[in-house]
Amino acid sequence: MAAARADFQDKTKAYKKFHSFLINNFDIDVNVAEDLIFSLEADIKNDEKISDAISDFLSNFQLSNVDESNFIGSEVIKFANNIRQWTIKGYTPMELSQPTAVNKKKIGRNDPCPCGSGKKYKKCCGRG
């Protein structure tokens, strides 16, 4: 099973987007970008503080101002929020931040129809 290997990278949509971001905005090789992302992903999956992971990642670039750091940092955070993490049982932070479905009350056959017709549900919209 590929996912059991230590060097496995799940090339998700977030991975591909972040990889493209690095290639398109910086003069780096494809393999270098993959290595940087692998290292960042390992830091995040091993529950390193996100600020430390970002600092480690940014140390690989020659940045001229704070705006560039913020630009890359925001992309790193987007990527980090879409990585499956061991500490949260394989979920991504984005999946856990999604609102849960609200159970709506089931309409009984003899209840008034919710469309407002005044008829029973079975005689109105409940016809199958």
Beta strands, then each sheet from edge to edge (+ up, - down):
end
